[in-house]
Amino acid sequence: ATVNLRALTSWVGIARLLAVVLSCLAFSLVASTGHFGGPYGTWCMFTWCFCFAVTLLVLLLELLELYPLLPLSWDDFTSAFSMLATLMVFTSSVVFPATLISSPCSSSQCARQAVATTASCLCFLAYAVEVSLTRAKPGDISSFLSTVPGLLKVFEAYVACLIFSLLDNREYSREPGLMWCVAVYSICFIFTLLIIIFTIGRCLTYIPCPLEKVLVGYNFLALLMYLTATILWPLYSFQGRSRPDSCDANCWWNKNLGVTFLTIFNLIAYLVDLVYSTRMVF
């Protein structure tokens, strides 16, 4: 192994160092309060610990120049991870104060939670800067996941995961239209995840067909499928059903509303993905 100090002194390296420090600060402060129980607190702690560990590993592998020994596309992996970390930390920065910080905030525990939230927001900015610094220049397709369509693939898969976390079997199993929407989310998620995995594993070259045109065709079909889900999900979820008087975070109405907005976000993402993919190919 040789030491490459540029891995720490470049702008990308500095952004990663900041992300390591800030994520460590966030989960350390929350752990010191001992108040992170429940699914939302556990998710936030997992996010900060996961991003801290993987970013530190990336820094060490680039510092010692050991990453060429790994059987994967390093640029695609780091681009996909930085985009994923940006989305995960952003979600935690919103969910944590909304669900775990009580009002009024006057105790030392609440102060530490507020500082942890600030550190999480700054960590999100650090990862966002890394994404912008490593994003491929127009016309450069040597690293697919660093292009706009590649980054959108990570976004689409992550939003689908958020949709799955809000689904309730008792809700969508009562209507065939809702079951079709769940099928749309599942099919598009599986294919998008396979594209990401095959790209990182350098397996796309073994596909015996024009890959770029296949991706354009897939984006077009996914766009049509999400368009139907955007119409059917709110239609069958809220038709003839009003919002309950006592509706907390686990209320079916709030969850279905969240799925509706996330479906619209993914519809827009697939539309932009199709436009950029078409421009890259044709």
PEVENLIN-V664089 format. One record per backbone hydrogen bond with DSSP energy under -0.5 kcal/mol. CO is the residue of the C=O (numbers start at 0). NH is the residue of the N-H. If there is no record, write none. Layout:
CO,NH
CO,NH
This chain:
1,3
2,4
3,6
4,7
4,8
5,9
9,13
10,14
11,15
12,16
13,17
14,18
15,19
16,20
17,21
18,22
19,23
20,24
21,25
22,26
23,27
24,28
25,29
26,30
27,31
28,32
29,32
29,33
29,34
33,35
36,40
37,41
38,42
39,43
40,44
41,45
42,46
43,47
44,48
45,49
46,50
47,51
48,52
49,53
50,54
51,55
52,56
53,57
54,58
55,59
56,60
57,61
58,62
59,63
60,65
60,66
62,3
63,1
65,68
66,69
69,71
71,73
72,76
73,77
74,78
75,79
76,80
77,81
78,82
79,83
80,84
81,85
82,86
83,87
84,88
85,89
86,90
87,91
88,92
89,93
90,93
90,94
91,95
93,97
94,98
95,99
95,100
96,100
99,101
103,105
106,110
107,111
108,112
109,113
110,114
111,115
112,116
113,117
114,118
115,119
116,120
117,121
118,122
119,123
120,124
121,125
122,126
123,127
124,128
125,129
126,130
127,131
128,132
129,133
130,134
136,139
138,140
141,143
142,145
143,146
143,149
145,135
146,150
147,151
148,152
149,153
150,154
151,155
152,156
153,157
154,158
155,159
156,160
157,161
158,162
159,163
160,164
161,165
162,165
162,166
163,166
167,170
167,171
168,172
170,173
171,174
174,178
175,179
176,180
177,181
178,182
179,183
180,184
181,185
182,186
183,187
184,188
185,189
186,190
187,191
188,192
189,193
190,194
191,195
192,196
193,197
194,198
195,199
196,200
197,202
197,203
198,201
199,72
202,205
203,206
205,207
206,208
208,210
209,213
210,214
211,215
212,216
213,217
214,218
215,219
216,220
217,221
218,222
219,223
220,224
221,225
222,226
223,227
224,228
225,229
226,230
227,231
228,232
230,234
231,235
232,236
233,237
234,238
237,240
244,246
245,247
247,250
250,254
251,255
252,256
253,257
254,258
255,259
256,260
257,261
258,262
259,263
260,264
261,265
262,266
263,267
264,268
265,269
266,270
267,271
268,272
269,273
270,274
271,275
272,276
273,277
274,278
275,279
276,280
277,281
